[in-house]
Amino acid sequence: MTNILWFDQVGMADVARVGGKNASLGEMVSHLSALGVKVPGGFATTADAYRSFLTADDLEGRIRRRIDAVDVEDIAGLAAAGSEIRSWIEEQALPEDIERDIRSAYERLTAATGEGAEVTWAVRSSATAEDLPDASFAGQQETFLNISGIDNVLGAIRSVFASLYNDRAIAYRAHNGYEHHDVALSAGV
């Protein structure tokens, strides 16, 4: 299983692996850089890494049970369920191999900026179900800007994963007949 892919390794054929936004970033890095357009590099966690993260401590099972009990027409109930699910995800430790791969990618990324440089990063969500022909999930998940330091990047990645369960995204999937567990997230750094 691959936990991390660099933007220059992905393109539109990889939407199922890194989501639409990260696949598009890969296209830009691969094609525009050669034309002299400066596109910042970076990496993406994979949908496989997200799914692996959910398997730890029965997180996926807890989410399924909680989400199955939600009536999306009950706004207060929806808000409570979404908040609870997001807190579970944000508090869940990343599996050791995923954290190790993120740390390694982060070290490689920061090494390219020069020693002593104060650098901040964007940690962006990229869903595997963005911009389907009959629905658009774009803009439903979170993006975090000005993130500095590996520990904050790791926290922002968990927050990106958690944002798949914001109230709006839960309701949208329910109203449009999409299974919650069929959508995976990738975080782009």
Contacts in CASP RR format, 6 or more apart in sequence:
PFRMAT RR
TARGET T0000
AUTHOR 0000-0000-0000
METHOD contacts of the structure
MODEL  1
MTNILWFDQVGMADVARVGGKNASLGEMVSHLSALGVKVPGGFATTADAY
RSFLTADDLEGRIRRRIDAVDVEDIAGLAAAGSEIRSWIEEQALPEDIER
DIRSAYERLTAATGEGAEVTWAVRSSATAEDLPDASFAGQQETFLNISGI
DNVLGAIRSVFASLYNDRAIAYRAHNGYEHHDVALSAGV
1 46 0 8 1.000
1 48 0 8 1.000
1 49 0 8 1.000
1 52 0 8 1.000
2 17 0 8 1.000
2 46 0 8 1.000
2 48 0 8 1.000
2 49 0 8 1.000
3 45 0 8 1.000
3 46 0 8 1.000
3 48 0 8 1.000
3 49 0 8 1.000
3 52 0 8 1.000
3 97 0 8 1.000
3 98 0 8 1.000
3 101 0 8 1.000
3 102 0 8 1.000
4 43 0 8 1.000
4 44 0 8 1.000
4 45 0 8 1.000
4 46 0 8 1.000
4 49 0 8 1.000
4 101 0 8 1.000
4 102 0 8 1.000
4 104 0 8 1.000
4 105 0 8 1.000
5 14 0 8 1.000
5 17 0 8 1.000
5 18 0 8 1.000
5 43 0 8 1.000
5 44 0 8 1.000
5 46 0 8 1.000
6 41 0 8 1.000
6 42 0 8 1.000
6 43 0 8 1.000
6 44 0 8 1.000
6 105 0 8 1.000
7 22 0 8 1.000
7 25 0 8 1.000
7 26 0 8 1.000
7 28 0 8 1.000
7 29 0 8 1.000
7 30 0 8 1.000
7 41 0 8 1.000
7 42 0 8 1.000
7 43 0 8 1.000
7 44 0 8 1.000
8 26 0 8 1.000
8 29 0 8 1.000
8 30 0 8 1.000
8 41 0 8 1.000
9 26 0 8 1.000
10 17 0 8 1.000
10 18 0 8 1.000
10 22 0 8 1.000
10 23 0 8 1.000
10 25 0 8 1.000
10 26 0 8 1.000
10 44 0 8 1.000
11 23 0 8 1.000
11 24 0 8 1.000
11 26 0 8 1.000
11 27 0 8 1.000
11 30 0 8 1.000
12 20 0 8 1.000
12 23 0 8 1.000
12 24 0 8 1.000
12 27 0 8 1.000
13 23 0 8 1.000
14 22 0 8 1.000
14 23 0 8 1.000
15 23 0 8 1.000
15 128 0 8 1.000
15 130 0 8 1.000
16 47 0 8 1.000
16 128 0 8 1.000
17 23 0 8 1.000
17 46 0 8 1.000
17 47 0 8 1.000
17 48 0 8 1.000
17 128 0 8 1.000
17 186 0 8 1.000
18 44 0 8 1.000
18 45 0 8 1.000
18 46 0 8 1.000
18 47 0 8 1.000
18 126 0 8 1.000
18 186 0 8 1.000
18 188 0 8 1.000
19 44 0 8 1.000
19 47 0 8 1.000
19 126 0 8 1.000
19 127 0 8 1.000
19 128 0 8 1.000
19 130 0 8 1.000
19 184 0 8 1.000
19 185 0 8 1.000
19 186 0 8 1.000
20 126 0 8 1.000
20 127 0 8 1.000
20 128 0 8 1.000
20 130 0 8 1.000
20 131 0 8 1.000
21 124 0 8 1.000
21 125 0 8 1.000
21 126 0 8 1.000
21 127 0 8 1.000
21 130 0 8 1.000
21 138 0 8 1.000
21 188 0 8 1.000
22 44 0 8 1.000
22 124 0 8 1.000
22 126 0 8 1.000
22 186 0 8 1.000
22 188 0 8 1.000
23 126 0 8 1.000
25 39 0 8 1.000
25 41 0 8 1.000
25 42 0 8 1.000
25 44 0 8 1.000
25 188 0 8 1.000
28 37 0 8 1.000
28 39 0 8 1.000
29 39 0 8 1.000
29 41 0 8 1.000
29 42 0 8 1.000
32 39 0 8 1.000
33 39 0 8 1.000
41 109 0 8 1.000
42 105 0 8 1.000
42 109 0 8 1.000
42 188 0 8 1.000
42 189 0 8 1.000
43 105 0 8 1.000
43 109 0 8 1.000
43 188 0 8 1.000
43 189 0 8 1.000
44 126 0 8 1.000
44 186 0 8 1.000
44 187 0 8 1.000
44 188 0 8 1.000
44 189 0 8 1.000
45 98 0 8 1.000
45 102 0 8 1.000
45 157 0 8 1.000
45 186 0 8 1.000
45 187 0 8 1.000
45 188 0 8 1.000
46 186 0 8 1.000
47 128 0 8 1.000
47 184 0 8 1.000
47 185 0 8 1.000
47 186 0 8 1.000
49 98 0 8 1.000
49 101 0 8 1.000
49 186 0 8 1.000
50 161 0 8 1.000
50 184 0 8 1.000
50 185 0 8 1.000
50 186 0 8 1.000
51 184 0 8 1.000
52 95 0 8 1.000
52 98 0 8 1.000
53 59 0 8 1.000
53 92 0 8 1.000
53 94 0 8 1.000
53 95 0 8 1.000
53 98 0 8 1.000
53 161 0 8 1.000
54 60 0 8 1.000
54 63 0 8 1.000
56 92 0 8 1.000
56 93 0 8 1.000
56 95 0 8 1.000
57 92 0 8 1.000
59 88 0 8 1.000
59 89 0 8 1.000
59 92 0 8 1.000
60 181 0 8 1.000
62 88 0 8 1.000
63 85 0 8 1.000
63 88 0 8 1.000
63 89 0 8 1.000
63 165 0 8 1.000
63 180 0 8 1.000
63 181 0 8 1.000
64 180 0 8 1.000
64 181 0 8 1.000
66 81 0 8 1.000
66 82 0 8 1.000
66 84 0 8 1.000
66 85 0 8 1.000
67 81 0 8 1.000
67 85 0 8 1.000
67 165 0 8 1.000
67 170 0 8 1.000
67 180 0 8 1.000
69 81 0 8 1.000
70 77 0 8 1.000
70 78 0 8 1.000
70 81 0 8 1.000
70 82 0 8 1.000
70 170 0 8 1.000
70 174 0 8 1.000
71 77 0 8 1.000
71 78 0 8 1.000
72 78 0 8 1.000
72 170 0 8 1.000
72 171 0 8 1.000
72 174 0 8 1.000
72 175 0 8 1.000
75 167 0 8 1.000
78 167 0 8 1.000
78 170 0 8 1.000
78 171 0 8 1.000
79 167 0 8 1.000
81 170 0 8 1.000
82 165 0 8 1.000
82 166 0 8 1.000
82 167 0 8 1.000
82 170 0 8 1.000
85 162 0 8 1.000
85 165 0 8 1.000
86 162 0 8 1.000
86 163 0 8 1.000
86 165 0 8 1.000
86 166 0 8 1.000
87 162 0 8 1.000
89 158 0 8 1.000
89 161 0 8 1.000
89 162 0 8 1.000
89 165 0 8 1.000
90 155 0 8 1.000
90 158 0 8 1.000
90 159 0 8 1.000
90 162 0 8 1.000
92 158 0 8 1.000
93 99 0 8 1.000
94 102 0 8 1.000
94 154 0 8 1.000
94 157 0 8 1.000
94 158 0 8 1.000
99 154 0 8 1.000
102 150 0 8 1.000
102 153 0 8 1.000
102 154 0 8 1.000
102 157 0 8 1.000
102 189 0 8 1.000
103 150 0 8 1.000
103 154 0 8 1.000
105 189 0 8 1.000
106 149 0 8 1.000
106 150 0 8 1.000
106 153 0 8 1.000
106 189 0 8 1.000
107 150 0 8 1.000
109 121 0 8 1.000
109 189 0 8 1.000
110 117 0 8 1.000
110 119 0 8 1.000
113 119 0 8 1.000
118 148 0 8 1.000
119 148 0 8 1.000
120 145 0 8 1.000
120 146 0 8 1.000
120 147 0 8 1.000
120 148 0 8 1.000
121 146 0 8 1.000
121 147 0 8 1.000
121 148 0 8 1.000
121 153 0 8 1.000
121 189 0 8 1.000
122 143 0 8 1.000
122 144 0 8 1.000
122 145 0 8 1.000
122 146 0 8 1.000
122 147 0 8 1.000
122 188 0 8 1.000
122 189 0 8 1.000
123 143 0 8 1.000
123 144 0 8 1.000
123 147 0 8 1.000
123 153 0 8 1.000
123 156 0 8 1.000
123 157 0 8 1.000
123 159 0 8 1.000
123 160 0 8 1.000
123 187 0 8 1.000
123 188 0 8 1.000
123 189 0 8 1.000
124 143 0 8 1.000
124 144 0 8 1.000
124 160 0 8 1.000
124 187 0 8 1.000
124 188 0 8 1.000
124 189 0 8 1.000
125 139 0 8 1.000
125 141 0 8 1.000
125 142 0 8 1.000
125 143 0 8 1.000
125 160 0 8 1.000
125 163 0 8 1.000
125 164 0 8 1.000
125 185 0 8 1.000
125 186 0 8 1.000
125 187 0 8 1.000
125 188 0 8 1.000
126 185 0 8 1.000
126 186 0 8 1.000
126 187 0 8 1.000
126 188 0 8 1.000
127 137 0 8 1.000
127 140 0 8 1.000
127 141 0 8 1.000
127 164 0 8 1.000
127 183 0 8 1.000
127 184 0 8 1.000
127 185 0 8 1.000
127 186 0 8 1.000
128 183 0 8 1.000
128 184 0 8 1.000
128 185 0 8 1.000
128 186 0 8 1.000
129 135 0 8 1.000
129 137 0 8 1.000
129 178 0 8 1.000
129 182 0 8 1.000
129 183 0 8 1.000
130 136 0 8 1.000
130 137 0 8 1.000
130 138 0 8 1.000
131 137 0 8 1.000
131 138 0 8 1.000
134 176 0 8 1.000
135 172 0 8 1.000
135 176 0 8 1.000
135 178 0 8 1.000
137 169 0 8 1.000
137 172 0 8 1.000
137 183 0 8 1.000
140 163 0 8 1.000
140 166 0 8 1.000
140 168 0 8 1.000
140 169 0 8 1.000
140 172 0 8 1.000
141 160 0 8 1.000
141 163 0 8 1.000
141 164 0 8 1.000
141 166 0 8 1.000
141 169 0 8 1.000
141 185 0 8 1.000
142 159 0 8 1.000
142 160 0 8 1.000
142 163 0 8 1.000
142 166 0 8 1.000
143 160 0 8 1.000
144 156 0 8 1.000
144 159 0 8 1.000
144 160 0 8 1.000
147 153 0 8 1.000
147 156 0 8 1.000
153 189 0 8 1.000
156 187 0 8 1.000
157 187 0 8 1.000
157 189 0 8 1.000
160 185 0 8 1.000
160 187 0 8 1.000
160 188 0 8 1.000
161 185 0 8 1.000
161 187 0 8 1.000
163 169 0 8 1.000
163 185 0 8 1.000
164 183 0 8 1.000
164 185 0 8 1.000
165 180 0 8 1.000
170 180 0 8 1.000
173 179 0 8 1.000
173 180 0 8 1.000
173 183 0 8 1.000
174 180 0 8 1.000
END
